[in-house]
């Protein structure tokens, strides 16, 4: 069974590109913004969230903060892909942050790393 990944990006073309790239190894769900993603995560928690940072309405940082605020979702790994570096001192910067353009092999390898079981201490700090 493939790991379930939620791809969150306000760009249709980026969502589709990621879905096509990841579909051979992951079961991909799509969300076009943070609010839609949060609803999906609450209804059916994914194994991993891959999100853009800059989105209208709820941005990726706020999505990450809200997901992490829910005890049942705290352990879901969060990977950001953005055209901009992370904001300094952002506790909502997720588990990994990749800057576009990202080589497909690097993205897929990082996703597999994030899906590995984590020690309980690491989950508690997230």
C-alpha positions as CSV (number, residue, x, y, z in Angstrom):
1,X,0.0,0.0,0.0
2,X,1.4,3.4,-1.0
3,X,1.8,6.2,1.6
4,X,-1.0,8.8,1.4
5,X,0.3,12.3,0.6
6,X,-1.7,15.5,0.7
7,X,-0.3,18.1,-1.8
8,X,-1.3,21.7,-1.0
9,X,-0.6,24.4,-3.5
10,X,-2.7,27.3,-4.9
11,X,-1.1,26.7,-8.3
12,X,-3.1,24.2,-10.4
13,X,0.0,23.4,-12.5
14,X,2.2,22.8,-9.5
15,X,-0.4,20.5,-7.9
16,X,-0.7,18.5,-11.1
17,X,3.1,18.4,-11.6
18,X,3.7,17.1,-8.1
19,X,0.8,14.5,-8.5
20,X,2.3,13.2,-11.7
21,X,5.8,13.0,-10.3
22,X,4.8,11.4,-7.0
23,X,2.0,9.0,-8.2
24,X,4.2,6.0,-8.9
25,X,5.3,5.9,-5.2
26,X,2.5,7.7,-3.3
27,X,-1.2,7.9,-3.2
28,X,-1.8,11.6,-3.8
29,X,-4.7,13.8,-2.7
30,X,-4.8,17.5,-3.7
31,X,-5.9,20.7,-2.0
32,X,-5.8,24.2,-3.5
33,X,-5.5,26.1,-0.3
34,X,-4.9,25.9,3.4
35,X,-8.6,25.8,4.5
36,X,-9.4,23.0,2.0
37,X,-6.3,21.1,3.2
38,X,-7.2,21.4,6.9
39,X,-10.7,20.0,6.2
40,X,-9.2,17.1,4.3
41,X,-6.6,16.4,7.0
42,X,-9.2,16.4,9.7
43,X,-11.4,14.0,7.7
44,X,-8.7,11.6,6.5
45,X,-5.2,12.2,8.0
46,X,-2.5,11.7,5.4
47,X,0.8,10.0,6.0
48,X,2.6,13.2,4.9
49,X,1.7,16.8,3.9
50,X,3.6,18.5,1.1
51,X,2.7,22.2,1.1
52,X,3.5,25.5,-0.6
53,X,4.1,28.4,1.9
54,X,2.7,31.4,0.1
55,X,-1.0,30.9,-0.5
56,X,-4.0,33.3,-0.3
57,X,-6.0,33.0,2.9
58,X,-4.4,30.5,5.2
59,X,-0.7,30.2,4.2
60,X,1.4,27.1,4.7
61,X,2.8,28.2,8.1
62,X,-0.7,28.7,9.5
63,X,-1.8,25.3,8.1
64,X,1.2,23.7,9.8
65,X,0.4,25.5,13.1
66,X,-3.3,24.4,13.0
67,X,-2.4,20.8,12.1
68,X,0.2,20.6,14.9
69,X,-2.4,22.1,17.3
70,X,-4.6,19.0,17.0
71,X,-3.2,16.0,19.1
72,X,-4.4,13.4,16.6
73,X,-2.5,15.1,13.8
74,X,0.7,16.2,15.5
75,X,2.8,13.4,14.2
76,X,1.9,13.9,10.5
77,X,5.2,15.0,8.8
78,X,5.1,18.3,7.1
79,X,7.3,19.2,4.1
80,X,7.3,22.7,2.6
81,X,8.3,23.4,-1.0
82,X,8.7,27.1,-1.7
83,X,10.3,29.6,-4.0
84,X,11.5,31.5,-0.9
85,X,13.7,30.5,2.1
86,X,11.9,29.9,5.4
87,X,11.2,32.9,7.6
88,X,13.7,33.0,10.5
89,X,12.5,31.7,13.8
90,X,9.3,30.2,12.5
91,X,8.3,27.2,14.7
92,X,5.8,26.3,12.0
93,X,8.5,25.6,9.4
94,X,7.6,22.0,9.3
95,X,9.8,18.9,9.4
96,X,11.6,19.8,6.1
97,X,11.8,22.8,3.8
98,X,12.9,22.6,0.2
99,X,13.5,25.6,-2.0
100,X,12.3,25.5,-5.6
101,X,13.4,24.3,-8.1
102,X,13.7,20.9,-6.4
103,X,15.2,18.0,-8.1
104,X,12.6,15.2,-8.2
105,X,15.0,12.6,-6.7
106,X,15.8,14.9,-3.8
107,X,12.1,15.5,-3.1
108,X,11.2,11.8,-3.2
109,X,14.2,10.8,-1.0
110,X,13.3,13.5,1.5
111,X,9.6,12.3,1.6
112,X,10.7,8.8,2.2
113,X,13.0,10.0,5.0
114,X,10.1,11.8,6.6
115,X,7.9,8.7,6.5
116,X,10.3,6.7,8.5
117,X,9.3,6.1,12.1
118,X,10.5,8.8,14.4
119,X,11.6,8.4,18.0
120,X,8.9,9.5,20.5
121,X,11.1,12.4,21.7
122,X,11.2,13.9,18.2
123,X,7.4,13.6,17.9
124,X,6.9,15.2,21.2
125,X,9.1,18.2,20.3
126,X,7.2,18.8,17.0
